[in-house]
Amino acid sequence: MECKECKHTFDDAYSFCPFCGNTSREYTANSINNSGNNSLNIGLGNNSRQNLYIKNFHSNGGSSTRVVEYADRASEKIVGGVKGYKIRYLVSGVISITAALITIADFVGKQTDFNIFSTIFYILFLLLFGAYAFDSKVKYNTLQNEGVVYKKETPFLIREGDQVFQVQKYGICPICEGEVHIYFDSEFNKMVGKCNKNHDHRYTYDHTTESGSFIETYYNKYLRD
């Protein structure tokens, strides 16, 4: 039938328009929609709206080939690789030492109001670059010796030869081979996976099995049928 509001055509089995939600069609109170074996039968009251018909969240995706496996994988390449971290901590170390020398010279010199503020500025500069130099050196040594840097027991950086990559948890889309990244979807009110090549390729996310199944929507099914 055709919706009176948005003019989209949809199956007569729907008691309201699955595109715009128009409920102007008359139907029997507390009707039961029987969709067959191994399905969910739901009683609908007058003027009710049931999003299950619009966004059907299948647990198995209808096909074993539409299952994505999430894992910690190399993602974005870090500029400079392993040597880049060595350069960073050397340069930051020189800057922090310079800031320390300027701070000392400023402190023993004329202590006017201006010098007090400049001294505070150089101390903050010293702390900032000193911490950055220390962090870069720790990462450099860890990458050289172990090949993996952990952050709160989760892989954060990984070395492949002389290159360094950020580590992210994502899956490979079985449809288009894009990267399926995990995010919170307000539409489903849960964590799901979305392909970066095709945003219509969305998957469930189960943190216990680190896997997910294709999320079938009415729109995708309508186009396929």
Number of C-alpha atoms within 10 A of each C-alpha: 12 12 19 13 13 12 12 13 13 15 12 10 9 13 24 23 26 23 16 12 16 16 18 13 12 10 14 11 12 13 13 12 14 11 11 8 7 6 8 10 12 14 11 17 13 13 17 13 17 14 10 13 15 17 17 15 18 14 13 15 18 13 9 10 11 17 22 24 18 23 14 14 17 19 16 12 15 16 12 14 18 23 14 17 23 19 16 20 23 16 15 21 21 15 18 24 15 15 22 20 14 16 22 14 12 17 16 8 10 11 12 11 9 9 15 14 12 16 21 13 13 20 17 15 18 23 14 14 21 21 16 18 23 16 14 21 19 16 20 22 15 17 21 15 9 10 17 21 21 13 9 7 7 13 17 17 24 24 21 13 10 12 15 25 20 18 21 19 18 24 26 18 25 17 14 12 13 18 20 26 20 20 12 12 12 9 7 11 8 11 16 21 28 26 23 17 13 15 11 14 21 23 29 25 22 14 10 6 9 15 18 23 25 27 25 21 17 17 14 13 10 10 7 7 5
